[in-house]
C-alpha cells in the first residue's frame, strides 16, 4: 500500500483487498498520515478486487476519525472500484457517505452522493 500527501489531500493506492485481515492496519496507517491540513482522502480501488464488511467498516471509521480529529468535514473519494466492489457499494448504499468516482466503463452504474436510491 502506498500513501501520499499533497496539498490537503491524502491518496492511498496499491492494495488488493480490504478485509478483516488488513482493515485495522489500513485504518491505522492511513490515519497516521492525516494531519490538520487534510481536506480530502482519496482511496484508489483500481487494484482492489475484494472488500468485506470489515473493509467497509475501516473506510467508515477512517472518515469519522478524520472528521473528529480535525473538527471539520473531510471528503472521502473512492476511486475506480472494480465491478464486484462497485456492486458492494451500491448494495450497501455507501455512495451516500462517500463520493465514488467510477472507472469509465462503469460510470453509468453509480449514483451521485446524496441522490435517491
C-alpha positions, -999 to +999 in steps of 0.1 A: +000+000+000+012+035-009+002+066+009+010+101-004+002+136+009-002+165-015-017+199-007-045+189+016-051+155+000-041+121+012-040+095-016-039+058-009-032+032-037-019-003-043-038-027-022-055-059-035-080-065-007-096-046+022-107-074+046-107-084+082-071-095+077-059-059+069-087-035+078-072-024+111-037-018+097-052+000+068-071+023+091-041+029+114-016+036+085-039+059+066-050+076+099-014+082+108-009+101+075-037+125+082-030+160+096-049+191+103-044+204+068-061+174+051-094+182+034-097+151+011-089+114+014-087+096-019-087+058-019-078+043-053-095+009-056-084+001-091-063-027-079-087-038-051-106-069-061-124-076-028-138-057+001-157-073+030-177-059+059-146-052+079-131-033+050-163-012+047-161-006+085-125+006+081-135+031+055-163+045+076-142+045+108-113+063+089-137+090+077-153+095+111-120+095+129-105+121+105-135+144+109-134+140+147-097+147+149-097+177+125-131+190+137-141+197+101-158+180+072-134+158+052-144+145+018-135+109+011-134+097-025-134+061-035-118+060-070-121+034-097-137+005-079-137-028-098-172-042-107-176-065-076-165-037-053-187-012-071-217-036-067-210-039-029-210-001-026-243+001-044-259-027-024-248-012+009-256+024-003-222+035+007-224+062-020-245+082+004-214+086+027-186+087+002-181+102-032-175+073-056-156+080-089-162+050-111-139+037-139-151+050-173-165+015-181-188+016-150-195+053-150-233+050-156-239+025-128-232+046-097-254+072-083-240+105-071-237+112-034-270+121-018-291+110-048-322+089-041-317+051-042 
